[in-house]
Amino acid sequence: MVKLATFDAADYLDDEETIAEYLSAALEDPNPDVFLAAIRDVARARGMTQLAKDAGLGRESLYKALTPGAKPRYDTMLKLLHALGVKLSATPVHS
C-alpha cells in the first residue's frame, strides 16, 4: 500500500514572492473564506505567535480573525498583511 503525505501549503510558503502569489490567487475566488484560509496557511508558515506579535495582535485575536466564516476588520487585515510583508493592490477588471 502506498502512503501519501497530506499536502500542507504552509510547507511551501517560504518567501514573500511565493506568499504574494498564493494570496493573489486566493483573492480571485469569490468566497472570502478562501482568502482567510490562505492567510491562515501563511500565518502557520511564519508562526502564529510571531505573526500576532508583528501585527500587534493577541494570538487569540489572530486565531479568531482567521477562523472560517470570520469577518475580520479591514484594519486587522492590513496589519496582518503588513506583518507578512505583502500589500493588496487593485487592478482593472477586463471582461
Sequence and secondary structure as in RCSB ss.txt:
>XXXX:A:sequence
MVKLATFDAADYLDDEETIAEYLSAALEDPNPDVFLAAIRDVARARGMTQLAKDAGLGRESLYKALTPGAKPRYD
TMLKLLHALGVKLSATPVHS
>XXXX:A:secstr
        GGGG  SHHHHHHHHHHHHTSS HHHHHHHHHHHHHHH HHHHHHHHT  HHHHHHHTSTT    HH
HHHHHHHHHT          
